[in-house]
Amino acid sequence: MLSAQNQLVDLISQVHGFLTRVNVGAEIGELRLRKARIVEALDQLETTVGEPAAGAIGQVSNHLNWLLRWYERSKPDNYASDIVDLYEHDLPAVAAAVAEWLNAQVDPRLMSAVNRSWMAQHYASAVREAFICLESELRVNAGPSGSSGMSGDKLVTAAFKSVAFTDAIRHDGFMGELTDGELKGLEYFLRGTFLLFRNATAHREVAYSAVEAEGIILTVNHCLRFIPQQV
């Protein structure tokens, strides 16, 4: 899911590289190879994001095809508009589609917290920042009196002693009204997430891969889905 951002950056970089080589009159064989790599990047991004980005991705592919066709025939006036469309319309449209899709999938509080480290490929830092975000939201919702100075699973325990907190998550979550058993299950889920993933990351160096870090961050994302956003 978060990998869509990396795929977008790779796509934009490849298209810019392709257009730069067009502007200096590169051999058609080189451009065909570059276009093939761009098509692979487009396919990968569409597989990740799906229908929300399909239209914009199709436009990138379409303009690349026409550009290469006219380039091969040495007609720069004919492909000039394709270059403009790629720079000014197609790539911004793909970026907007990916951003909209991510906003629907990942809690904006979490995205704001982890984005810089994630894009820098500092995956352990991104995991740590995800848990800092989760702790912050728990403190805000639990209130200062019951959570001051607490962190990790102790903070979860304190939060679930707050009637205001449990009432909010019982009624306002995406699953509808939670039963007492489900509420207890959520407490265990949050505590287990902290005890396993947060503690390991906080207390020792863990060399997470992108896939591993993304899995943990999306677990935190699932936790945040139950915690109301404070206005």
C-alpha positions as CSV (number, residue, x, y, z in Angstrom):
1,M,0.0,0.0,0.0
2,L,2.7,2.5,1.1
3,S,4.8,1.1,-1.7
4,A,2.5,3.0,-4.2
5,Q,4.5,6.1,-3.3
6,N,7.8,4.5,-4.2
7,Q,6.3,3.2,-7.4
8,L,5.0,6.7,-8.2
9,V,8.4,8.3,-7.6
10,D,10.1,5.6,-9.8
11,L,7.5,6.2,-12.6
12,I,8.0,10.0,-12.6
13,S,11.8,9.6,-12.6
14,Q,11.6,7.2,-15.5
15,V,9.3,9.5,-17.6
16,H,11.5,12.5,-16.9
17,G,14.6,10.5,-18.0
18,F,12.8,9.4,-21.2
19,L,11.8,12.9,-22.1
20,T,15.3,14.2,-21.4
21,R,16.7,11.7,-23.8
22,V,14.0,12.7,-26.4
23,N,15.1,16.3,-26.1
24,V,18.8,15.4,-26.9
25,G,17.9,13.2,-29.8
26,A,18.6,9.8,-28.4
27,E,18.6,6.7,-30.6
28,I,15.2,5.2,-31.2
29,G,16.4,1.8,-29.8
30,E,17.3,3.4,-26.4
31,L,13.9,5.1,-26.3
32,R,12.1,1.9,-27.0
33,L,13.9,0.2,-24.1
34,R,13.1,3.2,-21.8
35,K,9.5,3.1,-22.8
36,A,9.3,-0.6,-22.1
37,R,10.6,0.0,-18.5
38,I,8.0,2.8,-18.1
39,V,5.2,0.5,-19.2
40,E,6.4,-2.0,-16.5
41,A,6.3,0.7,-13.9
42,L,2.8,1.8,-15.1
43,D,1.6,-1.8,-14.8
44,Q,3.0,-2.2,-11.4
45,L,1.4,1.0,-10.1
46,E,-2.0,0.1,-11.7
47,T,-1.8,-3.3,-10.0
48,T,-1.2,-1.6,-6.6
49,V,-3.7,1.2,-6.9
50,G,-6.2,-0.3,-9.3
51,E,-9.2,1.4,-10.9
52,P,-8.7,4.9,-9.3
53,A,-5.4,5.4,-11.3
54,A,-6.3,3.5,-14.4
55,G,-7.5,6.4,-16.5
56,A,-4.5,8.6,-15.7
57,I,-2.1,5.7,-16.3
58,G,-3.8,5.0,-19.6
59,Q,-3.1,8.6,-20.7
60,V,0.6,8.4,-19.9
61,S,0.8,5.2,-22.0
62,N,-1.2,6.8,-24.8
63,H,1.0,9.9,-25.1
64,L,4.2,7.8,-24.9
65,N,3.0,5.7,-27.8
66,W,2.2,8.8,-30.0
67,L,5.4,10.5,-29.0
68,L,7.6,7.6,-30.0
69,R,5.6,7.1,-33.2
70,W,6.3,10.7,-34.3
71,Y,9.8,10.7,-33.0
72,E,10.6,7.7,-35.1
73,R,9.4,9.7,-38.1
74,S,11.4,12.8,-37.1
75,K,8.4,15.0,-36.6
76,P,9.1,17.0,-33.4
77,D,6.2,19.4,-34.1
78,N,3.8,16.5,-34.0
79,Y,5.0,15.1,-30.6
80,A,5.6,18.5,-28.9
81,S,2.0,18.4,-27.5
82,D,2.6,14.9,-26.1
83,I,5.5,16.2,-24.1
84,V,3.4,19.0,-22.7
85,D,0.6,16.7,-21.9
86,L,2.9,14.3,-20.0
87,Y,4.5,17.0,-18.0
88,E,1.5,19.2,-17.3
89,H,-1.4,16.8,-17.2
90,D,-0.7,13.1,-17.2
91,L,1.9,12.8,-14.4
92,P,0.1,15.3,-12.1
93,A,-3.1,13.3,-12.7
94,V,-1.4,10.0,-11.8
95,A,0.1,11.6,-8.7
96,A,-3.3,13.0,-7.7
97,A,-5.0,9.6,-8.1
98,V,-2.3,7.9,-6.0
99,A,-2.6,10.5,-3.3
100,E,-6.4,10.2,-3.2
101,W,-6.2,6.4,-3.1
102,L,-3.7,6.5,-0.2
103,N,-5.8,9.0,1.7
104,A,-8.7,6.5,1.5
105,Q,-6.5,3.6,2.6
106,V,-4.1,5.0,5.2
107,D,-5.1,7.2,8.2
108,P,-3.9,10.8,7.5
109,R,-2.4,11.0,11.0
110,L,-0.3,8.0,10.3
111,M,0.7,9.1,6.8
112,S,1.9,12.4,8.0
113,A,3.9,10.8,10.8
114,V,5.8,8.2,8.7
115,N,5.9,9.6,5.2
116,R,9.4,11.3,5.4
117,S,11.2,8.3,6.8
118,W,9.3,5.9,4.5
119,M,10.3,7.8,1.3
120,A,13.9,8.0,2.6
121,Q,13.7,4.2,3.0
122,H,14.4,4.4,6.7
123,Y,12.0,1.7,7.5
124,A,12.8,1.1,11.2
125,S,12.3,4.9,11.8
126,A,9.0,4.8,9.9
127,V,7.8,2.0,12.2
128,R,8.9,3.9,15.3
129,E,7.1,7.0,14.1
130,A,4.0,5.0,13.5
131,F,3.9,4.0,17.1
132,I,4.7,7.5,18.3
133,C,1.6,8.6,16.3
134,L,-0.5,5.9,17.9
135,E,0.6,6.7,21.4
136,S,-0.1,10.4,20.8
137,E,-3.7,9.6,19.6
138,L,-4.3,7.4,22.6
139,R,-3.1,10.1,25.0
140,V,-5.4,12.7,23.3
141,N,-8.4,10.4,23.5
142,A,-7.8,9.0,27.0
143,G,-7.2,12.4,28.5
144,P,-4.2,13.7,30.5
145,S,-5.3,12.5,33.9
146,G,-5.3,8.8,33.2
147,S,-2.3,8.6,30.7
148,S,0.3,11.1,31.9
149,G,3.8,9.8,31.6
150,M,2.6,6.4,30.2
151,S,3.6,4.7,27.0
152,G,3.2,1.4,25.2
153,D,0.8,-1.3,26.6
154,K,0.5,0.6,29.9
155,L,-0.9,3.5,28.0
156,V,-3.4,1.2,26.3
157,T,-4.5,-0.2,29.7
158,A,-5.0,3.4,31.0
159,A,-6.9,4.5,27.9
160,F,-9.4,1.6,28.3
161,K,-10.1,2.7,31.9
162,S,-11.4,6.0,30.5
163,V,-15.2,5.8,30.0
164,A,-15.1,8.6,27.5
165,F,-12.6,6.7,25.4
166,T,-14.3,3.4,25.5
167,D,-17.7,5.0,24.7
168,A,-16.2,6.8,21.7
169,I,-14.6,3.7,20.2
170,R,-17.5,1.5,21.1
171,H,-19.9,3.6,19.0
172,D,-17.9,5.5,16.5
173,G,-15.8,2.8,14.8
174,F,-16.1,1.4,11.3
175,M,-17.5,-1.9,12.6
176,G,-20.6,-0.3,14.2
177,E,-21.3,-0.7,17.9
178,L,-18.9,-3.0,19.6
179,T,-20.0,-5.6,22.2
180,D,-18.2,-5.9,25.5
181,G,-16.3,-8.9,24.2
182,E,-15.2,-7.1,21.0
183,L,-14.1,-4.0,23.1
184,K,-11.9,-6.3,25.2
185,G,-10.6,-7.9,22.0
186,L,-9.6,-4.5,20.7
187,E,-7.8,-3.8,24.0
188,Y,-5.9,-7.0,23.6
189,F,-5.2,-6.2,19.9
190,L,-3.7,-2.8,20.8
191,R,-1.7,-4.1,23.7
192,G,-0.3,-7.0,21.7
193,T,0.6,-4.7,18.8
194,F,2.6,-2.5,21.3
195,L,4.2,-5.5,23.1
196,L,5.4,-7.2,20.0
197,F,6.1,-4.6,17.4
198,R,6.6,-1.3,19.2
199,N,8.8,-2.8,22.0
200,A,11.0,-4.7,19.6
201,T,11.6,-1.6,17.5
202,A,12.1,0.7,20.5
203,H,14.6,-1.5,22.3
204,R,16.8,-2.8,19.6
205,E,17.9,-2.3,16.0
206,V,15.7,-4.2,13.6
207,A,16.6,-4.1,9.9
208,Y,13.1,-4.1,8.5
209,S,12.6,-4.6,4.8
210,A,10.0,-2.4,3.0
211,V,7.5,-5.3,3.0
212,E,8.0,-6.0,6.7
213,A,7.8,-2.4,7.7
214,E,4.7,-1.8,5.6
215,G,3.0,-4.8,7.3
216,I,3.6,-3.3,10.8
217,I,2.6,0.2,9.8
218,L,-0.6,-1.1,8.3
219,T,-1.3,-2.9,11.6
220,V,-0.9,0.5,13.3
221,N,-3.2,1.9,10.7
222,H,-5.8,-0.7,11.6
223,C,-5.5,0.3,15.3
224,L,-6.0,4.0,14.4
225,R,-9.2,3.2,12.5
226,F,-10.8,2.6,15.9
227,I,-9.5,5.8,17.5
228,P,-11.6,8.9,16.8
229,Q,-9.8,11.9,15.3
230,Q,-10.0,14.9,17.6
231,V,-11.0,18.2,16.0
